[in-house]
Amino acid sequence: MKRIGLISDTHSYFDSSIPKYFKDVDEIWHAGDIGSMEVIEQLELIAPVKAVWGNIDGGSFRNKFEEDLRFECEGVDVFMTHIGGYPGRYNKRVRNILQSNPPRLYICGHSHILKVMPDKELGLIHMNPGAAGIIGYHRMKTLLRFTCDEGKIDQLEVVELGLRGAIKK
């Protein structure tokens, strides 16, 4: 079993409460719009990080990370990208990938809207952890925690870090 911390859209902001919520995770996955390498460095102090670049992430991010990641976690086939949409509203590029070889878990960011939902047609779970940064129109900073174990996704938790305008010192 692996405990996963899922985060997205930090936009160079590292909330001081993230270590508290990710202290027991085995891996942290960042679904893009990282904003600064300092965010990755802070996350790596907690646990190993897998990440994709987002639309605000420039050259250094695109040299270090991929646009798409496909990997296996404890028997769960995972596909992660930044911009992709959600069931019934995938963008064309991601829809083609998902339809040709559906993963068990599809993760994206970009919208700043926390969403976890099944795609019954493709037999997958879609997760978007919302946004953990302070840039954007979201009200609440959010992230997700869950486990992958023997091909199953379990123990899903939504974590609210606080209002976007409330910066913790």
RAWOJO-V295162 format. One record per residue. N is the residue number from 1. PHI is phi in degrees with one decimal (NA if undefined). PSI is psi in whole degrees, 0 to 359 (999 if undefined). OMEGA is omega in degrees with one decimal (999 if undefined). Layout:
n->(N:N)
phi->(PHI:PHI)
psi->(PSI:PSI)
omega->(OMEGA:OMEGA)
//
This chain:
n->(1:2:3:4:5:6:7:8:9:10:11:12:13:14:15:16:17:18:19:20:21:22:23:24:25:26:27:28:29:30:31:32:33:34:35:36:37:38:39:40:41:42:43:44:45:46:47:48:49:50:51:52:53:54:55:56:57:58:59:60:61:62:63:64:65:66:67:68:69:70:71:72:73:74:75:76:77:78:79:80:81:82:83:84:85:86:87:88:89:90:91:92:93:94:95:96:97:98:99:100:101:102:103:104:105:106:107:108:109:110:111:112:113:114:115:116:117:118:119:120:121:122:123:124:125:126:127:128:129:130:131:132:133:134:135:136:137:138:139:140:141:142:143:144:145:146:147:148:149:150:151:152:153:154:155:156:157:158:159:160:161:162:163:164:165:166:167:168:169)
phi->(NA:-121.5:-94.1:-116.7:-106.9:-116.1:-141.6:-156.2:49.8:-78.5:48.2:75.0:-105.3:-115.9:-67.0:-65.7:-89.7:-56.8:-57.0:-62.8:-81.2:-103.9:-59.4:-103.8:-83.8:-88.7:-145.2:-118.8:-113.5:-112.2:-92.8:95.2:54.8:-72.5:95.9:-150.1:-65.9:-60.2:-62.0:-62.4:-60.6:-65.5:-65.5:-65.8:-70.0:-93.4:-163.7:-58.5:-117.9:-112.8:-148.7:-119.7:-84.0:-114.7:-64.9:-90.3:-86.7:-84.6:-52.6:-64.3:-69.8:-73.3:-81.0:-89.6:-119.2:-97.8:-72.0:-127.3:-124.9:-125.2:-155.2:-113.0:-131.3:50.3:85.7:-102.4:-79.2:-118.4:-124.4:-128.1:-148.6:-89.2:-104.3:-157.5:87.5:-138.8:-48.7:85.1:-143.2:-74.8:-73.9:-59.1:-59.7:-71.3:-56.3:-62.8:-64.4:-66.5:-71.0:-75.7:-157.3:-63.2:-81.2:-81.4:-128.5:-113.1:-122.1:-146.2:-125.3:78.9:-75.7:66.6:-110.0:-65.2:-152.6:-131.0:-157.5:-83.3:-110.0:-65.7:-64.2:-96.8:68.8:-127.8:-106.9:-103.0:-129.5:-129.9:-76.4:76.9:-124.5:-101.2:-95.9:-109.4:-102.9:131.2:-100.8:-64.7:-87.9:-108.0:-79.2:-137.6:-152.2:-124.8:-130.9:-163.2:-119.0:-117.2:-155.2:50.2:80.3:-117.3:-104.9:-146.2:52.9:-69.3:-131.3:-95.1:-115.2:-98.7:-86.4:124.4:-66.2:-55.5:-79.4:-92.1:-92.7:-86.3:-104.7)
psi->(137:136:129:137:125:129:156:165:54:333:49:4:130:107:134:344:354:314:324:317:336:5:332:9:153:330:153:131:127:121:34:172:58:307:318:148:337:325:313:317:319:319:321:339:340:311:164:145:135:137:156:155:153:181:338:351:118:204:312:325:321:340:328:324:164:164:322:142:133:124:170:136:107:44:1:121:121:136:125:135:172:304:121:337:192:171:129:349:41:148:163:315:311:321:317:318:312:321:326:331:79:131:176:324:123:125:136:172:227:312:342:13:116:128:129:121:153:151:97:328:317:353:38:167:132:132:133:117:5:210:134:0:184:3:130:184:357:150:315:133:132:161:172:151:144:174:152:127:121:46:5:149:127:174:41:130:136:130:125:120:349:172:146:323:348:103:124:142:999)
omega->(174.4:173.9:-174.8:168.7:-177.3:-174.8:177.3:170.6:175.9:177.0:177.3:-177.6:176.7:-179.4:-175.6:179.7:-179.6:179.7:179.1:-176.4:-178.9:-173.8:-177.5:-179.0:177.6:179.0:172.9:177.3:179.5:-175.0:168.4:-168.3:-179.2:174.3:177.7:178.4:177.5:177.1:178.8:179.6:178.1:178.5:-179.5:174.3:-178.0:-175.4:174.9:-174.4:166.0:-177.3:170.1:177.1:177.2:-174.5:177.7:-174.7:-175.8:-170.5:-176.8:177.2:-177.8:172.9:-176.6:-175.4:178.3:172.4:-179.1:172.1:173.5:-176.9:179.1:177.2:177.6:177.6:177.7:176.3:-173.5:170.9:-178.9:175.3:-179.4:-177.8:-178.7:-177.1:-175.2:-175.4:-177.2:-177.7:176.8:171.2:-171.9:-177.5:-178.2:178.1:179.3:178.7:-176.6:-179.4:-177.8:-178.4:-175.0:173.5:171.7:-177.8:176.9:-176.7:170.2:176.6:170.3:-172.9:-174.2:-179.6:177.5:-178.0:171.3:-176.8:177.2:165.8:-175.4:179.9:-177.9:177.7:-179.5:172.6:176.3:174.5:168.2:-175.3:-175.2:-177.0:178.4:-179.1:-178.0:177.6:179.5:-175.3:179.1:177.7:-172.9:172.7:-174.5:169.9:180.0:169.3:178.0:176.0:169.3:-176.9:177.0:176.8:-177.8:174.7:-172.6:174.4:-179.5:177.7:171.3:177.5:174.2:-177.6:-178.3:-179.1:-177.3:-178.1:-176.3:179.6:179.3:178.5:999)
//
